[in-house]
Amino acid sequence: MRELTYSEAAVEAVAEEMRRDPKIFYMSTDAIAPLVREFGAERVRATPITEAALTGMAIGAAGCGFRPIVDWRQVTFCFVAMDQIVNQAAKIHYMFGGQVTFPILYRASVGGGGLTAAQHSQSPYSMFMNVAGLKMFLPSTPYDIKGLIKTAIRDNNPVISFESGRLMTRKGPVPEEDYTVPLGKADIKREGSDVTVVALAWLVHEALAAAEELAREGISVEVVDPRTLVPLDRETIRGSVQKTGRLVIADEAGPTAGFSAEVAAIATEDPATFARLKAPVKRVCALQVPIPYSPVLENHVFPDRQRIIEGIREVLRGGAGQASAA
């Protein structure tokens, strides 16, 4: 099977869907050259740096029967459009009494690793998870990003594609034939029996590396990639934890009120899952600080495979009764 980078797979997904449906158009402050060459400036708009305007325009266009895609580029750029996202896109289908659908795909890169300092190294997806009316996903492989983007474009609701900046050049197998990946379905990237690691995006690969290292010691680690944040596949997570009896959550975002807290609640609020836990839940997250520009300090803030290994060893020892950032 051919291999594409994470970024190439995303662009290919958009191009295939634009060929399939002439009502799809693309707006971004940085137009993607291959899309412009194929579809022209009418359907691929290079816009001014006005994320609030782009985000709002997409809502109006979707209500008129189009299927817009808005590329915010860095996730932090969308903060100037929070009213359009939170008060309009997320609620407008409900406010219209379900009479009109608003199919919109918003794209944004998240995470660190690029030495782009505090304003451009954030992973604020939990802020959007708290808003009813939005779907969202965070893929870890080229295969997943292509399939999820195609599903999102065909969905009749506003969807946010959070895309890991660390993974843009990472290659992986991608089929040439048409396929989709469903929203709300997690993927078990590695089967195991001793401990479950629920990891997101770049940390899926770090968790797999940690699992490989620990396998040489006879420790069996199951790695679960949620892929979709909303809707979240609670049953797959609970099933894995019930099997292994231990849970480590690896997230590039900070721990406070984050995705990792939601997964911990999924495991501990369900009586059947809680009854099978052999140790306290462990979260391995970024430190709750602005992301430093310095390479040494940035590496200190973010979790990696070594911290995941330390978290796994902690839950195998029975834990220390805490669930905090590593």
Summary of the structure (lengths in Angstrom):
residues: 326
radius of gyration: 19.8
end to end distance: 37.8
largest distance: 60.1
contacts: 1165
relative contact order: 0.12
helix: 43%
strand: 20%
